[in-house]
Every structure is written in structure tokens, then in C-alpha cells.
Amino acid sequence: MNSRATKSKAPIRNPRGGLTAAGRAMYARKEGAHLRPGVKGPADTPEKMRRKGSFLRRHHANPRGPMRDANGNPTRLALAAHAWGEPVPKTMAAASALAAKGTRLLERYRAVSAGDGAARASGKGAPTQKTRARKAAAENSAHRAGKKTEARKSVKKTTTRKTTAEKGAHAASAKNSLVANINRRRKAGISRSKSNSTVSEDAYANMRAGWPKGSRKRNAG
């Protein structure tokens, strides 16, 4: 018995869409094709934008077949979208939406490439992905630091205003309490004479400082 014949071959097609690693290796051997796995994550680099945009346009702008077979199951054409991290289209309208996304990705790719080319021409060099990421992280960090500083300043101002207001309220409360006590005893006919007064000269002077000028003259007289 030929042991080679009994060996099970690795599947070439992924049942969920696209080729397996064995399938890509087979095409490389037979046709010299350099096939790579689809871009499943975010297309956040010019290369990923170009690859994913090109795939979506090539397969879904003018589909070469239906998205569903006679039994209502997705065709291999539709399943290919899954290999690139996209939802499997069930209708031609859904396929057109994927093609439109591909167009947007290619437009972004061209815009980024043009910007990098202009930077190289000016002698500054094109910013790398790491440079862009560091710049974005620095801007976010500065923004957060600014917000924290503003929050601390706001809390400090509020605390200062509160302390000042509390001091003023306490002083006013003490003064009003003294005046109210004097008026209460006077109304009850049990006012103390000046020689028997329990109010200190400093407290009396502080109390008078808050009276209107006319009242101050009358009491002074």
C-alpha cells in the first residue's frame, strides 16, 4: 500500500472563505503566485489600505457570480469577504456596499501616498507609522494633562471662594448674634449698664464697624 496515497492532504480552501496556508503554498509552487492572507484588522497603513481596497473593488464592484447558490447558501465568492474581515454579503446590494468601501480605502491610500511623496520631495521624509502613532499619543497625553490642570485650578478656585464666604458668614453670624442679644435684653427691660456690660471693648468696636454711618453717629452720641 502506498503510504503517500493514504495520507490525508491538507485542505486547500478554508470552509469559511479564502485559501488556507496549504492552498497559498500550492499556488506558489504551481504558478509562482505570491498570495498573502487577507487584511482582517483595521486598514491603518497605506499597504493595508491598498490591498484591502483593491480586493473589495476586484471581487464586488462587478461580481462574477451570485452571492447565494440555489440552496440559499453563500457562494465561495461571497465567503471570500470573510477572509478579509468583512461580513459575508447576502445580496448584490451588500456586495456593492463592500465595493464602495474598497473605493474609499483606495482614495485614502492615494491621499496618504501623495502626502508622503510631497514630504520626501521637500526633504523632510515621510512620517512612518510609528512616528504617527507617537505623535498621536503625545497629543492625547498633552490634552489629558491640560484637562487635569484645568480641573485642579477649578477646584482650587471653588475652595478659595468657599473659605472666604464661610469666614464672612461666620463673622456676620457672630456680629448679628451680639446685636440680637443686646436688643432682646433692651426689649425685655433687663439691659445691663455700661459698667456691668459683659461685651468687651474690642467686640463692641467690631460690632459698630458693621453699622451704617448714621447709626454709628447716634450710638457714639
Backbone as CSV, one residue per row, in Angstrom:
resi,resn,N_x,N_y,N_z,CA_x,CA_y,CA_z,C_x,C_y,C_z
1,MET,0.850,-1.199,0.000,0.000,0.000,0.000,0.879,1.239,0.000
2,ASN,0.516,2.201,-0.804,1.282,3.428,-0.881,0.913,4.331,0.288
3,SER,1.919,4.560,1.160,1.627,5.383,2.346,1.292,6.806,1.953
4,ARG,1.870,7.245,0.820,1.591,8.605,0.364,0.116,8.766,0.004
5,ALA,-0.432,7.749,-0.621,-1.824,7.817,-1.069,-2.784,7.819,0.111
6,THR,-2.337,7.148,1.214,-3.239,7.077,2.375,-3.195,8.342,3.209
7,LYS,-2.145,9.124,3.023,-2.040,10.359,3.798,-3.131,11.333,3.380
8,SER,-3.791,11.922,4.366,-4.823,12.918,4.032,-4.154,14.239,3.698
9,LYS,-4.574,14.793,2.603,-4.000,16.077,2.187,-4.603,17.212,2.997
10,ALA,-3.778,18.220,3.247,-4.270,19.400,3.972,-5.260,20.131,3.083
11,PRO,-6.343,20.610,3.640,-7.330,21.319,2.807,-6.738,22.577,2.192
12,ILE,-7.136,22.819,0.945,-6.635,23.998,0.227,-7.523,25.212,0.471
13,ARG,-8.815,24.960,0.577,-9.773,26.051,0.786,-10.254,26.084,2.230
14,ASN,-10.313,27.279,2.756,-10.893,27.452,4.086,-12.412,27.405,3.944
15,PRO,-13.095,26.534,4.681,-14.556,26.451,4.514,-15.285,27.749,4.846
16,ARG,-14.630,28.640,5.584,-15.264,29.917,5.934,-14.915,31.027,4.945
17,GLY,-14.089,30.687,3.958,-13.753,31.660,2.920,-12.261,31.820,2.725
18,GLY,-11.842,31.959,1.474,-10.433,32.162,1.166,-9.640,30.865,1.149
19,LEU,-8.321,30.992,0.989,-7.425,29.842,0.939,-6.773,29.606,2.295
20,THR,-6.385,28.379,2.518,-5.605,28.050,3.703,-4.130,28.309,3.390
21,ALA,-3.276,28.136,4.404,-1.834,28.289,4.180,-1.348,27.258,3.163
22,ALA,-1.924,26.041,3.234,-1.550,24.998,2.275,-1.974,25.385,0.862
23,GLY,-3.134,26.021,0.744,-3.609,26.454,-0.566,-2.718,27.525,-1.164
24,ARG,-2.282,28.477,-0.333,-1.383,29.527,-0.835,-0.032,28.941,-1.254
25,ALA,0.424,27.956,-0.481,1.701,27.313,-0.816,1.591,26.545,-2.134
26,MET,0.437,25.912,-2.380,0.240,25.162,-3.624,0.289,26.090,-4.829
27,TYR,-0.396,27.247,-4.737,-0.379,28.195,-5.858,1.016,28.765,-6.066
28,ALA,1.762,28.913,-4.967,3.138,29.409,-5.101,3.998,28.402,-5.863
29,ARG,3.788,27.094,-5.593,4.560,26.061,-6.280,4.155,25.931,-7.746
30,LYS,2.853,25.913,-7.988,2.363,25.643,-9.347,2.440,26.853,-10.263
31,GLU,2.111,28.027,-9.725,2.001,29.212,-10.583,2.969,30.328,-10.208
32,GLY,3.725,30.107,-9.143,4.656,31.155,-8.710,3.942,32.352,-8.101
33,ALA,2.686,32.152,-7.715,1.899,33.261,-7.146,2.343,33.560,-5.718
34,HIS,2.413,34.831,-5.414,2.794,35.249,-4.054,1.523,35.733,-3.343
35,LEU,0.773,34.767,-2.811,-0.501,35.087,-2.161,-0.292,35.253,-0.657
36,ARG,-0.956,36.255,-0.106,-0.864,36.504,1.336,-2.256,36.454,1.962
37,PRO,-2.334,36.212,3.266,-3.649,36.223,3.921,-4.302,37.592,3.791
38,GLY,-5.629,37.603,3.825,-6.341,38.877,3.727,-6.134,39.752,4.949
39,VAL,-6.366,41.053,4.777,-6.244,42.022,5.868,-7.535,41.986,6.678
40,LYS,-7.480,41.356,7.847,-8.693,41.234,8.661,-8.851,42.394,9.645
41,GLY,-7.744,42.920,10.107,-7.805,44.025,11.070,-8.057,45.348,10.367
42,PRO,-7.936,46.452,11.105,-8.148,47.775,10.502,-7.093,48.084,9.446
43,ALA,-7.523,48.697,8.369,-6.591,49.086,7.299,-5.955,50.416,7.695
44,ASP,-4.962,50.357,8.601,-4.391,51.573,9.168,-3.015,51.933,8.618
45,THR,-2.597,51.265,7.560,-1.347,51.627,6.888,-1.630,51.732,5.392
46,PRO,-0.813,52.480,4.669,-1.038,52.596,3.219,-1.084,51.236,2.520
47,GLU,-0.208,50.311,2.922,-0.177,48.988,2.295,-1.491,48.240,2.523
48,LYS,-2.000,48.291,3.761,-3.259,47.602,4.066,-4.439,48.257,3.341
49,MET,-4.418,49.585,3.259,-5.480,50.286,2.518,-5.497,49.842,1.062
50,ARG,-4.294,49.781,0.467,-4.199,49.410,-0.950,-4.669,47.972,-1.169
51,ARG,-4.201,47.049,-0.328,-4.546,45.640,-0.513,-6.039,45.376,-0.318
52,LYS,-6.577,45.898,0.806,-7.988,45.625,1.096,-8.898,46.341,0.108
53,GLY,-8.558,47.594,-0.216,-9.368,48.338,-1.180,-9.378,47.665,-2.535
54,SER,-8.213,47.173,-2.961,-8.113,46.502,-4.255,-8.940,45.213,-4.273
55,PHE,-8.869,44.439,-3.181,-9.649,43.198,-3.116,-11.155,43.474,-3.200
56,LEU,-11.618,44.423,-2.400,-13.058,44.700,-2.368,-13.565,45.201,-3.722
57,ARG,-12.782,46.021,-4.381,-13.178,46.507,-5.710,-13.159,45.357,-6.728
58,ARG,-12.120,44.547,-6.674,-11.936,43.485,-7.677,-13.027,42.414,-7.582
59,HIS,-13.451,42.075,-6.367,-14.401,40.982,-6.187,-15.866,41.417,-6.146
60,HIS,-16.122,42.672,-5.763,-17.518,43.039,-5.505,-18.045,44.217,-6.335
61,ALA,-17.169,44.913,-7.048,-17.678,46.003,-7.899,-18.497,45.423,-9.057
62,ASN,-17.962,44.387,-9.683,-18.675,43.690,-10.768,-18.570,42.190,-10.498
63,PRO,-19.386,41.668,-9.596,-19.277,40.253,-9.206,-19.391,39.321,-10.407
64,ARG,-18.564,38.305,-10.385,-18.580,37.331,-11.489,-19.594,36.213,-11.248
65,GLY,-20.386,36.334,-10.193,-21.396,35.320,-9.901,-22.304,35.790,-8.776
66,PRO,-23.278,34.966,-8.407,-24.230,35.351,-7.354,-23.604,35.229,-5.961
67,MET,-24.276,35.811,-4.976,-23.824,35.724,-3.591,-24.387,34.486,-2.898
68,ARG,-25.462,33.913,-3.445,-26.089,32.717,-2.882,-26.269,31.658,-3.962
69,ASP,-26.171,30.390,-3.553,-26.412,29.324,-4.523,-27.900,28.953,-4.535
70,ALA,-28.235,27.907,-5.260,-29.643,27.509,-5.405,-30.271,27.114,-4.075
71,ASN,-29.457,26.662,-3.126,-29.970,26.256,-1.818,-29.975,27.397,-0.800
72,GLY,-29.575,28.569,-1.239,-29.557,29.717,-0.329,-28.298,29.837,0.491
73,ASN,-27.299,29.009,0.203,-26.035,29.075,0.938,-25.080,30.073,0.269
74,PRO,-24.205,30.709,1.045,-23.268,31.662,0.437,-22.294,30.973,-0.504
75,THR,-22.020,31.598,-1.622,-21.072,31.034,-2.589,-19.642,31.338,-2.134
76,ARG,-18.671,30.700,-2.796,-17.272,30.968,-2.471,-16.925,32.434,-2.711
77,LEU,-17.558,33.029,-3.699,-17.337,34.444,-3.984,-17.746,35.303,-2.796
78,ALA,-18.895,35.005,-2.211,-19.368,35.767,-1.051,-18.509,35.489,0.171
79,LEU,-18.112,34.215,0.358,-17.319,33.836,1.522,-15.931,34.469,1.516
80,ALA,-15.464,34.854,0.331,-14.134,35.468,0.247,-14.054,36.730,1.106
81,ALA,-15.176,37.422,1.260,-15.179,38.647,2.070,-14.804,38.350,3.510
82,HIS,-15.216,37.183,4.006,-14.911,36.811,5.393,-13.405,36.677,5.615
83,ALA,-12.700,36.219,4.611,-11.243,36.064,4.717,-10.546,37.406,4.855
84,TRP,-11.257,38.491,4.557,-10.698,39.835,4.668,-11.362,40.631,5.796
85,GLY,-11.999,39.908,6.708,-12.579,40.566,7.883,-13.844,41.335,7.619
86,GLU,-14.526,41.035,6.521,-15.758,41.734,6.166,-16.955,40.794,6.296
87,PRO,-18.146,41.336,6.522,-19.338,40.482,6.591,-19.625,39.832,5.238
88,VAL,-20.079,38.606,5.281,-20.392,37.878,4.040,-21.634,38.500,3.410
89,PRO,-21.532,39.041,2.196,-22.695,39.665,1.566,-23.737,38.631,1.140
90,LYS,-24.989,38.962,1.391,-26.069,38.050,1.009,-26.768,38.497,-0.274
91,THR,-26.608,39.763,-0.615,-27.282,40.302,-1.805,-26.284,41.101,-2.634
92,MET,-26.703,41.477,-3.832,-25.863,42.299,-4.694,-25.686,43.702,-4.105
93,ALA,-26.720,44.168,-3.389,-26.626,45.487,-2.759,-25.533,45.480,-1.690
94,ALA,-25.455,44.382,-0.924,-24.417,44.267,0.094,-23.035,44.195,-0.554
95,ALA,-22.951,43.509,-1.706,-21.683,43.441,-2.431,-21.276,44.826,-2.934
96,SER,-22.244,45.605,-3.389,-21.956,46.967,-3.861,-21.450,47.841,-2.715
97,ALA,-21.992,47.629,-1.502,-21.538,48.390,-0.342,-20.074,48.078,-0.031
98,LEU,-19.690,46.814,-0.184,-18.288,46.445,0.028,-17.395,47.065,-1.037
99,ALA,-17.894,47.103,-2.279,-17.117,47.729,-3.356,-16.922,49.223,-3.080
100,ALA,-17.964,49.874,-2.538,-17.861,51.302,-2.209,-16.828,51.522,-1.106
101,LYS,-16.793,50.609,-0.136,-15.779,50.701,0.918,-14.382,50.560,0.330
102,GLY,-14.248,49.648,-0.638,-12.968,49.482,-1.308,-12.529,50.753,-2.014
103,THR,-13.491,51.443,-2.643,-13.180,52.713,-3.324,-12.653,53.743,-2.322
104,ARG,-13.304,53.825,-1.155,-12.871,54.790,-0.125,-11.469,54.464,0.387
105,LEU,-11.191,53.181,0.553,-9.861,52.786,1.019,-8.785,53.148,0.006
106,LEU,-9.072,52.943,-1.266,-8.091,53.296,-2.307,-7.895,54.807,-2.388
107,GLU,-8.956,55.563,-2.184,-8.824,57.028,-2.174,-7.949,57.484,-1.010
108,ARG,-8.156,56.856,0.147,-7.315,57.185,1.303,-5.860,56.812,1.046
109,TYR,-5.682,55.657,0.419,-4.323,55.213,0.100,-3.624,56.221,-0.815
110,ARG,-4.330,56.685,-1.841,-3.729,57.648,-2.774,-3.418,58.971,-2.085
111,ALA,-4.319,59.400,-1.190,-4.102,60.664,-0.479,-2.883,60.568,0.440
112,VAL,-2.785,59.454,1.165,-1.643,59.277,2.068,-0.347,59.163,1.276
113,SER,-0.384,58.431,0.175,0.814,58.273,-0.653,1.257,59.605,-1.235
114,ALA,0.289,60.423,-1.648,0.628,61.744,-2.199,1.254,62.622,-1.125
115,GLY,0.719,62.544,0.097,1.281,63.339,1.192,2.693,62.909,1.530
116,ASP,2.945,61.589,1.545,4.291,61.087,1.818,5.258,61.485,0.715
117,GLY,4.764,61.458,-0.532,5.616,61.848,-1.646,6.010,63.310,-1.556
118,ALA,5.062,64.164,-1.146,5.357,65.590,-1.004,6.379,65.813,0.104
119,ALA,6.261,65.032,1.192,7.210,65.167,2.296,8.615,64.778,1.858
120,ARG,8.707,63.709,1.060,10.028,63.286,0.567,10.624,64.349,-0.360
121,ALA,9.785,64.919,-1.200,10.261,65.929,-2.148,10.796,67.164,-1.416
122,SER,10.186,67.484,-0.264,10.624,68.663,0.485,11.862,68.375,1.316
123,GLY,12.273,67.103,1.349,13.474,66.745,2.093,13.210,66.394,3.537
124,LYS,11.952,66.429,3.976,11.630,66.129,5.368,11.478,64.645,5.604
125,GLY,11.196,63.900,4.557,10.985,62.466,4.719,9.560,62.176,5.131
126,ALA,9.062,61.056,4.716,7.675,60.689,5.032,7.594,60.147,6.445
127,PRO,6.605,60.562,7.221,6.477,60.036,8.585,6.109,58.553,8.565
128,THR,6.763,57.778,9.402,6.460,56.351,9.484,5.228,56.138,10.346
129,GLN,4.749,54.896,10.330,3.565,54.575,11.148,3.871,54.782,12.626
130,LYS,5.092,54.403,13.064,5.461,54.586,14.465,5.518,56.061,14.831
131,THR,6.030,56.883,13.890,6.101,58.323,14.147,4.707,58.903,14.301
132,ARG,3.777,58.493,13.416,2.398,58.980,13.519,1.776,58.560,14.848
133,ALA,2.034,57.295,15.238,1.461,56.789,16.493,2.023,57.549,17.688
134,ARG,3.359,57.815,17.685,3.962,58.569,18.785,3.410,59.978,18.859
135,LYS,3.226,60.604,17.691,2.695,61.968,17.662,1.274,62.007,18.202
136,ALA,0.455,61.031,17.775,-0.932,60.976,18.263,-0.969,60.732,19.765
137,ALA,-0.076,59.843,20.265,-0.038,59.553,21.708,0.387,60.795,22.492
138,ALA,1.369,61.544,21.959,1.820,62.759,22.642,0.720,63.810,22.696
139,GLU,-0.023,63.950,21.584,-1.117,64.925,21.565,-2.215,64.537,22.554
140,ASN,-2.545,63.241,22.614,-3.559,62.781,23.564,-3.114,62.991,24.999
141,SER,-1.824,62.732,25.269,-1.292,62.903,26.621,-1.330,64.370,27.040
142,ALA,-0.940,65.261,26.107,-0.964,66.697,26.407,-2.391,67.178,26.649
143,HIS,-3.326,66.633,25.868,-4.730,67.022,26.045,-5.241,66.594,27.417
144,ARG,-4.912,65.355,27.819,-5.346,64.867,29.134,-4.715,65.676,30.259
145,ALA,-3.396,66.004,30.115,-2.708,66.791,31.141,-3.332,68.170,31.275
146,GLY,-3.685,68.776,30.133,-4.326,70.092,30.166,-5.664,70.061,30.883
147,LYS,-6.440,69.018,30.619,-7.751,68.888,31.268,-7.600,68.704,32.775
148,LYS,-6.570,67.925,33.213,-6.339,67.719,34.639,-5.934,69.024,35.318
149,THR,-5.067,69.807,34.649,-4.635,71.084,35.210,-5.813,72.030,35.376
150,GLU,-6.673,72.095,34.342,-7.854,72.955,34.422,-8.779,72.516,35.553
151,ALA,-8.920,71.199,35.728,-9.783,70.682,36.794,-9.227,71.062,38.162
152,ARG,-7.881,70.954,38.338,-7.275,71.324,39.626,-7.446,72.807,39.919
153,LYS,-7.265,73.659,38.896,-7.444,75.096,39.080,-8.872,75.423,39.477
154,SER,-9.830,74.742,38.831,-11.240,74.984,39.124,-11.571,74.609,40.558
155,VAL,-11.036,73.448,41.028,-11.278,73.015,42.414,-10.664,73.991,43.401
156,LYS,-9.446,74.489,43.092,-8.767,75.433,43.975,-9.542,76.735,44.097
157,LYS,-10.036,77.259,42.956,-10.820,78.496,42.988,-12.085,78.313,43.799
158,THR,-12.770,77.165,43.581,-14.015,76.902,44.303,-13.758,76.828,45.801
159,THR,-12.658,76.166,46.202,-12.319,76.038,47.623,-12.014,77.401,48.233
160,THR,-11.262,78.248,47.477,-10.929,79.590,47.978,-12.181,80.424,48.169
161,ARG,-13.087,80.382,47.169,-14.337,81.146,47.287,-15.160,80.662,48.465
162,LYS,-15.174,79.350,48.663,-15.963,78.776,49.746,-15.405,79.189,51.107
163,THR,-14.057,79.154,51.242,-13.428,79.523,52.513,-13.698,80.976,52.841
164,THR,-13.567,81.861,51.837,-13.828,83.292,52.049,-15.279,83.523,52.451
165,ALA,-16.180,82.847,51.758,-17.607,83.005,52.067,-17.930,82.495,53.460
166,GLU,-17.309,81.368,53.836,-17.561,80.813,55.166,-17.057,81.746,56.260
167,LYS,-15.881,82.352,56.045,-15.343,83.302,57.035,-16.266,84.501,57.193
168,GLY,-16.730,85.021,56.035,-17.639,86.173,56.089,-18.941,85.831,56.784
169,ALA,-19.466,84.633,56.477,-20.722,84.219,57.099,-20.557,84.033,58.595
170,HIS,-19.402,83.498,59.019,-19.159,83.281,60.443,-19.065,84.611,61.188
171,ALA,-18.324,85.567,60.578,-18.184,86.879,61.202,-19.539,87.571,61.306
172,ALA,-20.329,87.507,60.218,-21.649,88.143,60.225,-22.563,87.490,61.246
173,SER,-22.463,86.187,61.377,-23.299,85.467,62.332,-22.973,85.871,63.763
174,ALA,-21.646,85.976,64.055,-21.245,86.385,65.406,-21.713,87.798,65.727
175,LYS,-21.564,88.724,64.763,-21.966,90.113,64.965,-23.476,90.215,65.159
176,ASN,-24.225,89.541,64.296,-25.687,89.575,64.392,-26.168,88.971,65.712
177,SER,-25.480,87.945,66.182,-25.863,87.305,67.447,-25.696,88.270,68.616
178,LEU,-24.600,89.047,68.587,-24.348,90.014,69.660,-25.382,91.123,69.662
179,VAL,-25.687,91.655,68.477,-26.688,92.720,68.357,-28.058,92.222,68.793
180,ALA,-28.398,91.007,68.356,-29.695,90.439,68.705,-29.838,90.265,70.210
181,ASN,-28.760,89.884,70.873,-28.814,89.695,72.329,-29.023,91.016,73.056
182,ILE,-28.309,92.060,72.575,-28.466,93.398,73.182,-29.896,93.893,73.005
183,ASN,-30.421,93.757,71.789,-31.794,94.212,71.519,-32.820,93.423,72.333
184,ARG,-32.574,92.125,72.502,-33.509,91.286,73.258,-33.571,91.731,74.721
185,ARG,-32.388,91.993,75.298,-32.371,92.417,76.710,-32.974,93.811,76.873
186,ARG,-32.714,94.675,75.870,-33.283,96.028,75.953,-34.802,95.961,75.892
187,LYS,-35.341,95.123,74.998,-36.794,94.995,74.850,-37.426,94.398,76.101
188,ALA,-36.694,93.497,76.749,-37.224,92.872,77.963,-37.026,93.741,79.195
189,GLY,-36.321,94.872,79.049,-36.088,95.780,80.180,-35.037,95.266,81.135
190,ILE,-34.142,94.443,80.654,-33.115,93.905,81.554,-31.725,94.220,81.014
191,SER,-31.629,95.341,80.289,-30.334,95.726,79.738,-29.352,95.999,80.860
192,ARG,-28.103,95.634,80.625,-27.053,95.911,81.619,-26.520,97.320,81.409
193,SER,-26.092,97.916,82.462,-25.471,99.242,82.346,-24.092,99.089,81.739
194,LYS,-23.521,100.206,81.329,-22.219,100.149,80.682,-21.166,99.596,81.615
195,SER,-21.324,99.960,82.925,-20.323,99.486,83.896,-20.444,97.982,84.143
196,ASN,-21.661,97.414,83.931,-21.879,95.979,84.139,-21.882,95.178,82.828
197,SER,-21.569,95.821,81.719,-21.631,95.148,80.418,-20.633,93.995,80.343
198,THR,-21.081,92.905,79.709,-20.198,91.733,79.511,-19.557,91.729,78.125
199,VAL,-19.901,92.780,77.332,-19.330,92.881,75.981,-17.994,93.592,76.066
200,SER,-16.952,92.971,75.533,-15.621,93.583,75.562,-15.580,94.787,74.627
201,GLU,-14.619,95.656,74.882,-14.471,96.860,74.047,-14.163,96.470,72.592
202,ASP,-13.335,95.436,72.399,-12.991,95.001,71.035,-14.212,94.453,70.305
203,ALA,-15.025,93.646,71.019,-16.214,93.085,70.395,-17.211,94.179,70.046
204,TYR,-17.329,95.175,70.930,-18.257,96.281,70.682,-17.790,97.117,69.491
205,ALA,-16.450,97.337,69.419,-15.896,98.119,68.300,-16.113,97.379,66.981
206,ASN,-15.914,96.077,67.000,-16.130,95.277,65.778,-17.594,95.298,65.361
207,MET,-18.473,95.278,66.361,-19.896,95.307,66.059,-20.294,96.638,65.429
208,ARG,-19.753,97.730,65.995,-20.073,99.065,65.461,-19.516,99.265,64.050
209,ALA,-18.432,98.565,63.739,-17.814,98.728,62.409,-18.763,98.304,61.305
210,GLY,-19.733,97.446,61.614,-20.672,96.987,60.601,-21.947,97.792,60.536
211,TRP,-22.109,98.809,61.422,-23.320,99.623,61.403,-23.251,100.690,60.318
212,PRO,-24.391,101.139,59.815,-24.367,102.290,58.884,-23.823,103.518,59.592
213,LYS,-23.344,104.511,58.804,-22.697,105.697,59.381,-23.660,106.465,60.279
214,GLY,-24.917,106.595,59.861,-25.881,107.339,60.678,-26.084,106.680,62.029
215,SER,-26.217,105.359,62.053,-26.404,104.643,63.305,-25.176,104.765,64.187
216,ARG,-23.975,104.797,63.545,-22.744,104.884,64.295,-22.656,106.218,65.042
217,LYS,-23.085,107.315,64.368,-23.043,108.642,64.988,-24.017,108.697,66.171
218,ARG,-25.209,108.113,65.975,-26.210,108.168,67.050,-25.722,107.420,68.280
219,ASN,-25.097,106.247,68.061,-24.613,105.469,69.191,-23.394,106.135,69.831
220,ALA,-22.589,106.778,68.996,-21.422,107.485,69.534,-21.869,108.657,70.417
221,GLY,-22.973,109.336,69.977,-23.510,110.439,70.744,-24.203,109.922,71.968
